């Protein structure tokens, strides 16, 4: 099984580096303040690293994101 298939968004779409993704409103354990659109910077250890427009990096479970394609 390819490691790319491990990273599926909320709709079952494969997440890849440089994809544009929609990040949801924060939950109690998140450090971001609001929903935003960002770019996938990396895929590691089961998490998707997303960078926002201010060059802040956040790690998310892939199923919380939505790929914008």
Protein Blocks (a to p, Z undefined) as FASTA:
>chain_A
ZZklmmccfkopacdehiacddddddfkbcbfbdcddddfbdcehiacdddfkopacddd
fklpccdZZ
